[in-house]
Amino acid sequence: MSTFVLHSRREFLKQSALIGGGLFLGFDLFSSKKFKAVQTNAGLENSYDFNAYLAINTDGTVTIFSPNPEVGQGVKTSFPMTVAEELDFDWTKVVVVQAPLDTNKFERQVAGGSQSTPHSWKRLRQAGATARRMLMDAAAQRWGADPAALTTENGTVKHPDGRQLSYGELAADAAKLTPPKDVPLKDPRDFKLIGTFVRNVDNPDILTGKPLYGLDIYREGMLTAVIQRPPAFGQKLKSFDASAAKTMPGIVDVVSFKNKVAVVGKSTWDVLQARKAVKMEWEKDGDAALESTGDHDRLFVELMNGNQAEVKRRDGDPDAAFAAAAKIVEAEYQCPFLSHAPMEPMNFFADVRPGKVELAGPVQVPQSARDQVAKLLDIPVEQISLELTRIGGGFGRRLRPDFVLEAAELSSLVKAPVKVIWTREDDMMGGIYRPAVRYRFRAALDKAGNLTGYQLRGVGINAGNATRENNFPSGAVPNVLIESVEHKSPITTGPWRAPITNFLAGAEQSFLDEVAEAAGKDPVTMRLELFRKAKEAPVGEKLNYDPERFIKVIELAAEKSGWFNKRKKGVHLGFSVYYAHLSYVAQVAEIVMTKRKPGLRKVYCAVDCGIVVNQSGALNQVVGSIVDGLGHAMYGQLTFRDGATQQNNFHSYRLIRMNEIPEVEVYFVDNGIDPTGLGEPALPPLSGAVANALYKATGKRFRKQPFVEENGGILERLL
């Protein structure tokens, strides 16, 4: 396997044509029925009606376009695997091309929401199956045989009498055929490649340091820039003096724009040193400066107890349920702002010239980035090209292309190609954080311990809707009230891995354990009872989830962890289960008390994400989500004083360390359902499983993140 990046579709077409005479199959990612075939050295211009391409070359290799940005979710591996499965081709001979932005051709060229694979699954399979049928038809014509009598294996078509032809030998003949319609797909039980362990196609280049990322971008004559943004939210630039900086070695210019000061020069070192020499004065920015105390605890209490709330869901009569309750359980949970902290800080390249703009770098939403640049510069989008690089971590941060706009505007100002680089401090202090949120849960129980009423009020700071009102336990409880309160703040926020559910899940699952304890029920048993009740409710527009799939992951996690078995003294299990991004994940955290200290030894994880395309990639996604969720639940937080973050790098913004990662056992439900999301679903339930295990081990509830700060003495040596 190999992989490379092209600047345009035309380059891909030309690259394929160099092989000469092979099969070039254009297909439509919008439809599983639209195909066109031509030889790789003829008619390529007429193939522009298609948005995805597969070239079977006469040298026996296959080249496949991968349209979505690669941010570590593995689409440059899983997409070609999906095609190669139906094509019945030798995976080691696949060349994967990172597609450039082309919104006229691609429907969803985005990395976000864990939806890349679900969106393209059937279309990619159909492309592979169609190409395979055409190759078989070409062989049948050459041999004068019945196509139904032929078989394929590892890139060859085989005749019952032992004759065989490689795909490369048949490609030219196949290119002359009209693509058949409605070619049947493989039964998943016959998969040979899908469901196996395949290494990511970029692994060799990553390990050897081959340029892949935005920070690797270089163009002849390119300048480098760093930008000083306001040091605190609610401030604006009053004045600056760059006279000393402009005389320093390698500095080309110092300019201000949009409340920022940019230092432009010939190297990263030059501009970083010069930025220190720029004298800048900042002042309060009117109303935006009013909220600058950073006392978010006080703010949450005021908003939680206020009367301003938007009702997101009301089922039955919640007031009557609570009035008649034999017991009421109530608790509040809170989480702080978080930085995305990707290993590759924000960066982007832009070259703005009259009538032409070249953009290149790591962004999760290339179309949105291009469209915003077009609006900013007041030029047609057709004049803008955008090359996608591999992304060195995103977690939602690169869904907000502010750094792309900076590069484009700065290039237009200095009239030169520029790569803008954020330092780690710029990245951590520059905003677009995970919103801070607080939840109040209330549960009404009858005399038999049945959950008869459920209330949730979510208060978020720039969080939008802080709830997921159509998720469980809606549909499992007859009387439900879910409310959301939004507070606007100058602190900028955005999507953070598994938006909103990244904390809501843990808080909800911790609270359900409190409810189970009050009801005198085993936590897993109570959840199973609730999901069986939900099966009786109509699952449609008002409910997002399938109760039966929930039940299966719960039972699998309970079985693998030995939940209902007798445990050794000092071993404590905590349970959590959640639905996010169309997938279901149940987790059990195992904590062992040693010398009166709790140690997280293992996490058991059951996942229903439908068919697993690449076991290796799926395992990495799940374990990575668990590690990410654990580290941020234990340590992660951004605090503010006078509008400025108190953490600016990893010495003060604590992340989990390698030696703190517990053993993780992952089990996938094999149900044959089409793939669903996987990049995010395993993160949300993790904190709930750990919090519930900690309660059993210590007798203390963990309702506020980060856990270490809330109960530092207990958790000093947890991991």
N, C-alpha and C positions, 0 to 999 in steps of 0.2 A: 504494500500500500504506500501511496505517496500523496502529498497534498501541496497545492500552491494557490496563490491569489492572482486573479486577473483584474485589470482595470475596467474591462467592459465585456459584454456578451460577444461583441465582434471579435475580440481577442480569442475567446474560447472557440468560436467558429473557425477562425483561421488556424488555431492550434490543431483542431481536429482535422482540418483539410490537409495539413502537412503529411498526415499518415497516408492519405490518398485512397479513395475508392471504398472506404468502409461504410458502415451503416450509421447514419446520423438520424436519431429519432427525437423529434420535438413533441412535447406533450404539455397538457394544460393542467396546472395545479388547481385551477378552478373546477375542473371537470375530470372525471375518471374515464371519459369516453372520447376525448378529442386528441387525435394523434396525427402526425405527418412524418413520413420517412423520405430521406433523400440520401444520395451518396455524399460522403464527407468532402468530396472535391467538386461538388456541383450543386447549384440551386440553394446555397445557404442563405442568400438574401431573402428568399421567399419563406424562410422558416421563422421570420421574425414575429409571426402571429402567436408564437408559443413562448411559454415562460419558464420551461424547464427542459433540459437537454441530456441525452444519453448518447454517447458515441462509442460504437463497437469498432475498433480499429483493426486494420488488416494485420497488425503485428500481434494480435491476440490480447491487447489490453482494452479495458473499458474506462471511459472518462465520464464522470457524473458531476453535474452542477449541484452544489449545496447552497441554497439561497439564504438561509437564516444566519444571523450573526452567531458566531461560536463564542460562548461565554463560559465554557466549561461544562455545559449540559450535554455535550457529546453529539450534536446533530451532524457534524461533519463525518461522524462514524456511523451513527444509527440510520441516517437517511440512505446512504449508499448500501448499508447492510440490507435494508428493506427492499431496495431495488434488486440487489444481487441475489436475494433469496428467491424471488419469483423468476429471475433470469436464469437461475441455476448456474452461477458463474463462480470461478475461483476467486475468492475474496482477495487473495494476495496480489492480484493483477488489476485491482481497481485504483484509478487515479481520481482523487477528490479535488474539485475546484471550488474555492470560495467565491461565490457569486458577488458581483458588485450590486449596488442599489439599482433597482429598476422597477419603479412602482407601476409602470404601465403593464408589466408582465407578472409581477409577483403580488399575490393577494395579501399575505401576512408575513412581511419580511421583518420580523420582530423577534427579539429574545426577551420574553417576559411572560409571566402568568403560567409557566409550565405547560404551554400549549403547542409548542412547535411540532412534536411528534404526533399528538392526537389530530392536529389539523391536516397533516400530509400523509398519514398512514395509508389510506386506501388508494390515493392518487399515485403514490410512489410504487406501491405493489402492482397497480394496473400497468404502469409503464414497463416494469420488468417483465410482467407476464406477456404483454403485447410484443415486446422485442423477442422474447423466447419463441413465441408462436411463429413470428416471421422467419426466424432462423430455421425452425423446423420445416416450415413450408418451402423455404429455399432448398433445403437438403432433399425434401421429398421430390421436388421438381428435377433436381439433378440426378437422383437415383431412379426416378419413375416409380416412387413408392407411395404408399398410403401414409399421410402425415400422422394418422392415429396410431400407426405401428411403430413410430419412432419415439425415442426417449432422449433425455439430455442429462448430462452429468459434468460438473466442473468445467463448463465452457466448451463442451463438445456435444454434437448431435450423433446419436448412435442408431444404427440399423440392426434389426434382429439377427442378420447374418454375420455381424461382427464388424462391418464397415463403420467408419466414423469420420466426421469432419469437424474441425475446430470452428468456433464462432468467427475467428479472423478469416478463415477460408471462405465462409459463407456470407460475410458481411456485405460485400458488394452486390451479390445476388439478392439478398434480403432487402437492400435499399431500393430495389426496383419494384417491390411489391407494395400493394395498398394495405395499410395497417388494418387488421381485422377489428371488428367491434365486439364488445362484451366478452372478452376472453375470460374464461373462468379462472379464479384465483386458487392457490393451493389451500387445502385443508390445513389448518394450523398444526394438526397432528403429524403432518408430513414435513414440517419445517426442519431444515438441516443447519441453517446458519442462525436464524432468529432464535433467541433464547440461549445462545452459547456465550462464552466469554471472548470478547474481541478487544484488543488493545486500541486505545484512541489513536487515530491516524496521525495526530500531531505529536505523539509522544517522542519519537526520535528527534524531531526538530527542537522540542522543548528541552530535552536532556542535553542536546549538543549546543544549545544557545543560538540556533538559527533565527534570524529576524522573523518574528511573527506578530509582535504586539505594536500598539500605537507608538510606544516609546522608541521603537526601532526605526520608525519612519525617517527617511533622509531624502532630501531632494537637493540638487545642485543649486547653490545660491540661497539656501534656506537659512533664515535667522531663527534664533531661539528667544522666547520671551517668558518672563514670570510676571505675575500681576499681583499688586497689593490691593486687596479688597478691604472694606471696613473691618476694623479689628473687633467690632461688637455690633450686634443687631440693634437697629435704631440709631445708627450714626451715619453721617455723610461727610464727604470730603470738603473741608473749608479752604485749604490751600496746600500747595506743595512746592518745594524748591529742589530741582534736580540738577542744579549747576555743577555740583561736585561729582555726581554720578556720571554725567555726560562726558567728563574728562577721563574716566577710568578706562583701562585697557579693554578693547573688544566691544565697547558699547556703541551702538548705532543711533539709538534714540530713546527718549523717555516721553511717553504721551499719557494723557488722562482721557478717560471716556467712561460714561455710565457709572460715575461715582467710584472709579478705580484708577490706579496708576500702573502703567505697564512699562517695564524695562526691557528693551529689545537689544540683542547683541549677537555675537558670533558663537558663544558657547554657554552651556548651562552654568558653569562656574563663574563666568564673567557677569552674567545678569544677576546671579544670586548675590555676588559681592556688591554689585552696584545698587541693588535694591536697598541694602542696608544703609547706603549713603544718601538716599533720598529722604529729605525732611518733609514729613506730612503732618498736617494738623486736621483733626477730625472734630466734628461738633454734633450735637443732638439733632435728630431728624424729625422735628415736629411730633405728631401723634405717635409715630413709630417708636419714639423714645420713651413713651409713657410707661410701657411695661418693660422695665429693665432691672427689676429687683432679683428675678430668678427664684422667687419664693413660690414655686409651683405647688408645693404641698398645701399652702394656704389657699391658693387659687382653686385647686381641685375641691377642697371642702366647700368653698363658697358656691361653686357651680353645681356640685352634687346636691346640695341642699336648696338650691334655687327652684324657681317655678318654671323656668324656660327649658323645655325639653320637647323634642319632636317624637311623636309616637310612630314607631316603625312597624309594630305588629301588636294586635290585640285579638286574642282568642278567648271565647267564653266570657266569664265574669270574674276577673282577677280579684276585684275588691271583695266580692262575696266569698270567694275561696279563702282569702286570708282572714276575713272576719270569722269564718267558721272553723278555722284551723285548730287542731289540737296542739300543734307545735309549729313555731316559725323559726327558721334558720336564716341568719343574715350575716353577710361578711363583705368586706371591701378589699379589692386588690388593685395594685398600682405598679406601673412600669415607667422608666425614665426615657428621655430621648436617647437615641443610639446613633453612632456613626456607622456608615457602611464599611469603612476601612478596608477597601480592596487592596490587594498587594500592589497592583499597578495604579498609582494615583491618576487623577484626571489629566488628560492630555489630548491634543488634537492638532492636526496640520491643516492649514488653509492657504491657498494661493488665489487671491482675487485679482483678476485682470479684466479689462474691458471685454464684455461679451463672453467671458468664460471664468468659471470658478471651479477649482479642484479642491475637494475635501478628502481627508483620509484619517482614519483612526478608529478607536474603539467606542462604539455607541450601540445601545440596545434598540434604539428606534431610529434607524437611518432615514426613513421617510419623513418623520416629524422633524428631525434635525435639518434636513434639506429644505423642507417647506418653511421652517422658521428663518433659515438663512435667507431664502428668497424674499421673504417679507421684510426682513431687516435691511437688506441691501436694495430692495425694490427692483429686483430683476426676475425674469422668468425662470421657473424651475428647470426648464429645458437646458439652460446654460450652466447648470450645476451638476458635476459628477461627484459621486461619493464612493470611495473605496473602503471596504470593511476589512479591518484587521482582527486577529484574534483578541479577545478581551481578557485582560488579566484580573478578572474579578469584577463583578457588577453588583449583584445582590439588590438590584433595583436602582442603584445610584445613577447608572447611565441611561435610565429611562427619562431623565431630565437633562436635555442637551445644552445646558447653559454654557458649558465649556466649549462646545462647538461654535456657538454664537460669538463667544469671546475671540476665538481664533479667527473667524471670518471677519469680524469687525476690525480687529487689530490689523489684519493683512490689508484691508481696504484703506486703513489710515496711514500705514507706513509704506504702502505701495511695494510690497515685497512678500515672498512666501515666508510664512511664519509657523513655527510649531510652539504652541503654548503648553507649558508644563506646570502643573501644580506640585508643590512640595507636600510632604505628609502633613505638615502643619496647616498649609493652605486647605488641604483636603478635609481635615478634621474640624477646622474652625469655619469652613466656608458654607456650612449649611446643607440643606436637603437631607434632614435627619429622619429616623424613625420617630413618628409622633409619640409624645408622652400621653398616657391614657390611664384613667382610673375607672373601675367598675364597682357597682354595688349590686350584689345578688341577694335575692330573697326567695325562700322556698316555703310553701305551706304544706304541712303533713297532716293527714287524718289520724285517727286513733290506731289504725292498723299499720301506720308508717308508710302509707302510699303518698306519693307526690301529687298533690291536687292543684297547686298553683305555683307559678314561677314568674319572677319579675327580674328584669335586668335594666339598669340604667348605665350607659356608657358615656363618660365625659372625656373628650379628646382635645388636645391643643393642636390645631391645624390637622386634624385627623379625618375630617369629613364625617361619614357615618362610622362611628366607633363600634358598631355591632354588625352581626351577620344574622339578621332576624329570621331568615328562612332555613337556617341550619338547626340541628338538634340543640336543645330539647324541644323546640317547636315541633308539633305533631305528636309528641309523646306525653304531653301534659295538657289537660283539658282547658286550663285557664292560664293564659300567658299575656304578659305586658312587657314589651321591649321598647326602650326609649334611648334616644341619642342626644347628646348636648355637644355642640361644636363651639370652641373658643378660638377666635382669630388672634394670631400673634405675629410679630415681625420675624420670629424664628422660622426659617423656611424648612419645610418638611416635604417628604415624598415617599414613594413606595420603598419598603424595606422587606426583604425576603419573606414571602407569605404575608402581604400587607394586612394589618389589623389582626388576623388570626394568629400571628406570631406570638402575641401575648394573650389574646382572648381565649384561645384554646387552653392554655395552661391554667389561667384563672378559673375558667368554667369547670375544668376537670378537677381542680383542687377543691372548688366549692362543692361539686357533686360528692366528693369523698366526705366532706363535712355533713352533707345531707344524709348520706348512707349511714354515717356514724349516729346521727340523731335518730334515724329510723330503725337502728339496730340491725342493719343489713350488711352483708358482704358487698364491697364496692363494685366488684365485677358482676355479681348476681343482680344487684339493683339495676345496673346499666342494661343487662340483658332483658330484664323485665320491662324497662322503658322502651327498648327497641322493639320488643314484641308487641307492645301497645301501639307503637308508631306504625307497625305493619298494617294495623287495622285502619289507620288514617289514610285519606287519599294523598298519594305522593304525586304531585303535579306542579303547577305553577307556584304554589305556596310553600312547597318544601323542596329543598335542593337534593336531598340525599335518599339513598336506598337502604332501608333498615336491614334488609337481609344481608347486604354486603358488610354492613357494620357488624352484625352478629358473627359473621364468619371470621373477620379479623380479630374480634374480641376472643372468640373461642380458640383461635390459633395461637395468639399471644399467651393466653392463660395456660394452654397445654404446654407450649415450649418452655415457659418459665416455671412450670410446676406450681402455678398459683394455688391450686386447691390441695396440693400435697403438704404433708407435715414438713416443716422446715427446722433446720438446726437453730439452736439458740443464738441470738445475735444477728440473724439474717432477716432483713425486712424488705418487703416488696411494695412498690407503689405503681398504680395503674393509671393509664390515660389513653383516650382514643379520640380521634378527630377526623373530620372530613374537610378536605381543602383541595382546590384545583382538580376536582372530579375524582380524587383518589381517597382511599380510606387507610388510616394508619393507627394501629394499636401498639402501645409500648408499655413495657414493665421495667422499672428501674430497680436494681438489686443493691441494697446498701448493707454493709457488714459493719457492726460495731467492734472496733478494736481499741483497747485501752481507753474506753469511754469516748472515742472519737468515731464518727461515722465515715465510712469509706465507700464511695460509689464503685462497685466492682464490675457490674455488667449491666447492659441494656439489651433487652429482648425486643425485637421489632417485627411486627407482622404487617405486611403491605399488600393492599389490593389496588394495583395500578393497571389492571388488565394484563394483556400480553406484554411480557418483558422483551424488548428488542435485543438489548445487549446486557447480559448479566453483569459484566464488568462495570459498564457505565452506570447501570442501575444501582449496583452495590455502592459505588463511589458516591452517587447522589444521596443515597439514604444515610450512609455513615457520615458524609460531610454535613448533611443537615442536622444530624444528631449532635455532632461536635460543635457546630455553629450555635445551635440552640442552647446547648449546655454552657458553653463559654459565656454567652451573653446573659443568660439567666443568673449565672454565678457572679460575674464581675462587671458586665458592661453598663456604663452610664455616662451621660454627659450632663454636667451641672453648669449653672450659669451664675455669673455675678456681674451686675450692671450691663447685662446684655452680651457678655463675652463668655465663651466656654472656658471652663477651668481645666479641661483636658485638651492637649494639643498634639500628643504623640503617644507611642505605645508605652512609654515609661509611666504615663499617668492614665492612659486608657487601657485597662488590663484586658488581655485576650487569653484564652485558654492556651496551655502549653502542651507540647507533644507528650510529655510524661504524665500528663493529667487526664489523658483520654482513656476511658474505660473500655473493656472488651465489649464488642457489639455483635450480636447475632441477629441476622436478618433473614426473614422467611417471606417469600412471595406467594400469594394466593394464585393458583393456576386455574383460572376459570374460562379462558378462551375469549374473554371480552376484549374489544379493541382497546389499544393503549390509552391511558389517561395520564394526567400530569405527574411528574416525579421530582422536579428540581426543588420544590418547596414543601410538599405535604408532610414530610417526616420531621420538619422543624417544629411546627406549632404544638404538638402534644408533649414534647420532651420535658418542658419545665414542669408540667403538671405531674408527670410520673415521678420526677425527682422530688418535688415538693411533698407528694403523698408518701413516698418512701421515707423522707426525712421526718415527717410527722410521726410515723410509726417507730422510727429509731430514737427520736429525741423528745417526742411529746409536744413539740412546738410547731405551730402553723407558720408557713412561709408565704406571706401574702404580698410582699413588696420586693420587687427586684431592684438592684441585684441582691441575691440571697446572702452573699458574704457580708455585705455592709449591714444588712438587717440583723443578722445574728453572727457576727464575725467570730466570736469566741467559740461557738459550736462548730462552725464550718472552716476554721482555720486550716485544718488538714483534711478537708473532705476529699479532694481529688488526688 
